[in-house]
C-alpha cells in the first residue's frame, strides 16, 4: 500500500486539487509540504493532533514537512469558524509560543539536518509594502468570489472587518512565499480552510504559470479535530504542566463509542490490518479499544513510562482501587475558611473538575459527585484539614478524578 493509499484508508483525505500529481509527489518522497499553526498559546492542544500525525507519516515516507507558524497572520486573526476577532499579541509572546511549539513538535517531527523546517510568516508578511501587495497580489483576487467562501459568509451577519477580509490574501501569499523560498509544492489544511488554500494554489499558478507545481489537500474532520481541544473543564494541552499525562490519557479513554475506532485509524500508528480487526468489536470490547487509543496517544506525546503510569492509575480507579499516579490537587491554608474548612463546591473548582461553583452545585444535586466512593448529596458539605490526612479522592461523573492533599 502506498502512503497516499494509506492516508485515504485512514480517512484523512477529504479533497484534493490534482490527485495524480499529489500521489506522485507523496508516494515518491518528493513533497515539500506545509501545515499552518496559529501561535495563540504557549502549547499545542489535541486539536492539532491530526496535523502532527499526518506530518509524521509523510516524513517517515521521505517527504519534507514545513511547520508554518502564523506569527504574521496572528496579528490580525483568522475569521474561519469564529464570531469575533482574536486578541492581538506582541512579537515577544508570539516568539515564545513558537519556541514552545517547536519543542512539542520535535516529539513528532525530526527537525535535524534540514529534514523539516519551522518558519514564521512574520518573516515576510511584516515587511510587505501595501502598494506592492495591491499590485502584485490583490490584482489576482476577485472580491465577489472571496465573499462566497464559507469562512467569510459566517462572519458577514456579525460584521467582517477589512482587517480580517485580507486573511485569505495573506494565507495565499504564504504558499507563494514558501514555494519561492523553500520549493514548497503542497499544502495541507482543514476543510474550513479550503477556500484559502485554493487561493494560494491559484496565486502561484497565475504569477508563475499554469505549470507551476502547487497543490492542495484538505484533511477530513480537521474542523472537528480543532474542537477536540476543548472539554467541559477547559483545553486539553500537549504540555504536561497544563494537562497532566493522566488527564490526557483520560481524555482519550473517554471518547464516544462511535468515535473510538475512527480516532484509532486516524491518529495512531497501529497497522491498518490490526485496526480492521477492531472494526468488528462491539460492547465491552470498545472499552478495550479506548484503552488502546488512550495508551498509544499518551505514549506518543508523553513517552512510554508516563503512558504506563496513566494506564495503571486509570485501571486502579475503575476497579475501585487507589491510584498513586493520578493528578493531585494540593490545598494550602489559604484555601480553608476561618473555621478551618473548605466546602465541596470550592473544592471541586480548586480541583479543576468544574469551571464554576454553579456547575459544581449541579453536579452534587444530580448525584454525580463522590468522595472515596461515597456520594456527596449536600452542596453545603465541608471538609476539615484532617479529612485529607488519608487518601482523599474526589470524583465527578464516572471518569473525572482528583486526589486532594494538604500542603
C-alpha positions, -999 to +999 in steps of 0.1 A: +000+000+000+014+034-009+015+062+016-013+080-003-035+049-002-028+046+035-039+082+041-071+075+022-077+042+041-072+060+074-099+086+065-075+116+063-081+129+028-112+149+021-105+169-011-075+173-035-069+196-064-045+174-085-048+138-072-025+120-097+003+147-093-001+146-055+002+108-055+034+111-075+049+136-050+039+118-018+045+082-028+080+090-041+091+113-012+091+144-034+067+165-015+078+196+004+046+204+022+034+228+049+007+229+075+000+262+094-002+265+132-015+297+150+007+306+179-022+318+201-010+299+232+023+285+245+012+249+240-003+229+212-036+210+221-053+178+210-070+197+182-035+198+165-031+161+167-043+152+133-019+176+116+010+164+137+004+128+130+000+135+093+033+153+092+050+124+109+035+099+085+046+118+054+081+125+068+085+088+075+077+082+038+106+106+028+087+138+024+098+171+039+075+189+064+073+227+069+056+238+101+044+273+094+038+294+124+014+322+118+032+350+136+021+375+110-014+364+104-019+360+142-017+398+144-050+402+125-068+369+132-084+342+111-122+346+106-126+308+099-153+294+122-151+324+146-176+351+156-151+376+170-116+389+163-086+374+180-067+394+206-035+409+191-003+396+206+032+411+210+060+398+189+078+386+221+047+365+230+045+350+196+082+342+195+079+325+229+049+304+217+069+294+186+097+280+207+072+260+228+056+247+196+089+235+182+098+217+214+065+198+213+065+192+176+100+176+179+083+146+195+065+140+162+088+156+136+126+152+130+140+188+125+176+176+124+198+181+093+171+201+074+147+171+074+120+195+084+116+233+088+098+256+112+092+290+097+073+321+108+052+340+082+060+372+101+094+370+084+078+380+051+044+394+059+056+422+082+079+436+056+054+437+028+047+471+012+010+479+010+011+492-026+031+462-037+005+438-021-022+456-040-004+455-073+013+421-071-012+400-051-046+418-048-050+420-085-053+382-087-083+380-063-120+386-070-140+402-042-172+385-054-155+351-053-140+357-019-174+366-004-187+332-015-162+315+009-178+299+038-154+314+063-165+349+052-202+341+048-203+331+085-189+365+095-210+387+072-240+387+095-219+396+126-197+421+107-165+414+089-137+439+093-114+449+064-086+437+085-099+401+085-110+403+049-073+403+040-067+370+057-073+349+025-048+371+006-022+367+034-026+329+036-024+327-001+008+347-001+022+323+025+021+295+000+035+317-027+064+327-004+071+291+007+071+279-029+097+305-038+119+303-007+118+265+000+103+248-030+071+240-011+048+223-036+020+211-014-002+224+014-024+206+038-052+222+059-086+216+074-118+216+054-126+250+068-095+263+051-103+251+016-111+285+000-079+300+015-058+271+002-073+273-033-064+310-032-027+301-026-026+275-054-042+299-079-019+327-069+012+307-077-001+295-110-012+330-121+021+346-112+044+318-122+024+300-149-001+272-151+026+246-150+039+257-116+036+228-092+013+239-064-013+216-050-037+214-020-052+187+002-077+191+030-079+168+059-111+151+067-127+162+100-100+187+108-126+213+119-139+186+142-104+180+153-100+216+164-130+212+186-112+182+203-090+207+221-118+219+243-137+200+270-161+210+298-131+216+321-111+236+296-084+228+270-065+195+266-029+206+261+001+186+250+022+204+277+022+181+308+023+212+330-011+223+316-027+188+311-012+160+331-004+127+314-032+111+334-058+137+323-045+134+288-050+096+289-084+100+305-095+124+277-089+098+250-102+070+273-135+089+274-142+093+237-176+083+225-181+047+213-189+060+179-156+078+176-130+055+191-122+034+161-122+064+138-097+081+162-075+049+163-075+048+125-067+085+120-043+092+149-024+061+159+004+043+140-011+009+146-012-013+114-043-010+094-048-048+094-050-047+133-074-018+132-096-035+106-100-064+130-112-039+157-139-028+134-158-060+144-156-051+181-186-040+200-200-037+235-173-041+262-147-046+235-150-009+227-137-001+262-106-021+253-103-001+221-105+031+242-076+019+263-056+012+233-063+047+218-055+064+251-023+045+257-009+049+221-015+086+221-002+092+256+029+073+247+033+094+215+031+127+234+045+119+269+065+087+265+060+051+274+067+055+311+041+081+316+016+062+294+021+031+316+016+051+348-016+067+334-030+034+324-022+018+357-038+046+376-069+046+354-074+009+358-070+011+395-097+037+398-121+019+376-116-013+396-123+005+428-087+007+440-065+036+446-040+052+421-006+066+430-001+084+397-034+102+393-034+140+392-033+157+426-046+190+438-027+205+468-046+227+493-029+254+513-040+272+545-055+300+523-080+275+508-097+270+542-122+294+558-120+308+593-135+276+607-107+256+590-130+240+564-134+240+527-168+235+510-172+207+484-182+233+458-150+253+463-130+221+464-144+210+430-134+243+415-100+242+431-095+206+417-105+219+382-133+193+379-156+222+371-153+257+360-177+274+384-195+268+417-228+268+399-216+238+378-203+221+409-237+226+426-255+210+397-231+180+398-239+175+435-276+179+430-276+154+402-258+128+423-226+129+402-200+138+429-184+113+453-155+113+478-137+080+482-167+063+466-193+079+488-219+101+472-220+137+482-257+147+484-255+181+502-239+210+483-230+226+517-208+197+527-174+209+540-142+192+550-116+198+577-078+195+571-078+162+590-102+148+564-073+149+539-048+130+561-056+097+544-064+091+507-090+116+496-102+110+460-128+135+446-148+122+417-171+140+393-192+118+370-178+084+361-144+093+348-131+126+363-109+122+393-086+142+416-066+132+446-066+160+471-039+166+497-030+194+521+004+211+519 
